[in-house]
Amino acid sequence: MNLANNRKAYFEYQIIEEFDAGIILLGTEVKSIRLGGVNLTDSYIFFKNSELWVKNLKVSRYKQQYFADTHDDNREKKLLLTKSQISKISKLLQDRGVTCVPLQIFTKSNKIKIKIGVAKGKKLWDKRQTIKERDLKRESQSES
């Protein structure tokens, strides 16, 4: 089940490869994400001690949580990947202009997962082409 999408990432970047990763969360963060209280828009992924972390993944405060158990809305969260996946991502990131961004948050067998993509930034004309294709697709759907 899809919980949140990063639509901006698909527009700004050309996705080279996608990976599914686990994510370490607190209990109140899990409840808040399941209710849709997550924002992926400005988040990005970085390496720290040969581990992948996500930054600026904003998880809003769970409304019914105990006051003393508040979590930081913008804390760094560790991603869970295999060593082979991490080495593959690090090799892909060595190219110039390549970055790693979160694409969506979803549930798989009752666990919250995050889909990350190794991406290359689009040029302005690539973005125009994407808008043109989207408009043509929209017009063809409205005609039928």
Residue pairs with C-beta under 8 A, 6 or more apart in sequence:
1 106
1 107
2 104
2 105
2 106
3 33
3 34
3 36
3 38
3 104
3 105
3 106
3 107
3 112
4 33
4 36
4 38
4 39
4 40
4 104
4 105
5 40
5 103
5 104
6 40
6 41
6 43
6 101
6 102
6 103
6 104
8 41
9 15
9 40
9 101
9 102
9 103
9 117
9 119
10 103
11 122
11 127
11 130
12 121
12 122
12 127
13 99
13 101
13 117
13 119
13 120
13 121
13 122
14 119
14 120
14 121
14 122
14 126
15 103
15 117
15 118
15 119
16 92
16 98
16 117
16 118
16 119
16 120
17 88
17 92
17 117
17 118
18 103
18 115
18 116
18 117
18 118
19 81
19 85
19 89
19 115
19 116
19 117
19 118
20 108
20 113
20 114
20 115
21 52
21 79
21 80
21 81
21 85
21 113
21 114
21 115
21 116
22 79
22 80
22 81
22 111
22 113
22 114
23 54
23 77
23 78
23 79
23 80
23 105
23 112
23 113
23 114
24 77
24 78
24 79
24 80
25 33
25 59
25 77
25 112
26 71
28 61
28 62
28 65
28 69
28 70
28 71
29 59
29 62
29 71
30 112
31 62
31 64
31 65
32 38
32 59
32 60
32 61
32 62
33 59
33 105
33 112
34 107
34 112
35 62
37 59
37 60
37 61
37 62
38 57
38 58
38 59
38 60
38 105
39 57
39 58
39 60
40 57
40 102
40 103
40 104
40 105
42 56
42 58
43 54
43 55
43 56
43 57
43 58
43 101
43 102
44 54
44 55
44 56
44 99
44 100
44 101
44 102
45 52
45 53
45 54
45 55
45 79
45 99
45 100
45 101
45 102
45 116
46 52
46 53
46 55
46 100
47 53
47 90
47 93
48 76
50 86
51 78
51 79
51 86
52 78
52 79
52 81
52 86
52 89
52 100
52 116
53 76
53 77
53 78
53 79
54 76
54 77
54 79
54 102
54 114
54 116
55 76
56 74
57 74
57 77
57 102
58 73
58 74
59 71
59 73
60 73
61 70
61 71
61 73
79 114
79 116
81 89
89 100
89 116
89 118
92 98
92 118
93 99
93 100
93 118
95 120
97 120
97 121
98 118
98 119
98 120
99 118
99 119
99 120
99 121
100 116
100 117
100 118
100 119
101 116
101 117
101 119
102 114
102 115
102 116
102 117
103 115
103 116
103 117
104 114
104 115
105 112
105 113
105 114
105 115
106 112
106 113
106 114
106 115
107 113
122 130
